[in-house]
Amino acid sequence: MFIKLNEFMNLEFSWYISNQLQDWIVSKKPFYPNLEECIIWVKDKLKREGSSYELTKEDLEDIEMAYEFQTSDVKEIKTLF
């Protein structure tokens, strides 16, 4: 298991947490969380792991990309109707 640590030994947003976030999003199907709930989930996850890491703009973009990817089937269905 790989966890990215910064110079202060704090957990950062990484592919590891991104994968956990995507698993969490999928577990909520068909009642997916919204993007804000996903960001809160990541912040809470970092806190639970004892990290004081602050999400960057790039992290937020990665969270949004993961959210869009995992919820794309809902958007496709809505556009069909």
Secondary structure, 3 states (H helix, E strand, C coil): CCCCECCCCCECCCHHHHHHHHHHHHHCCCCCCCHHHHHHHHHHHHHHCCCCCCCCHHHHHHHHHHHHHHCHHHHHHHHHC
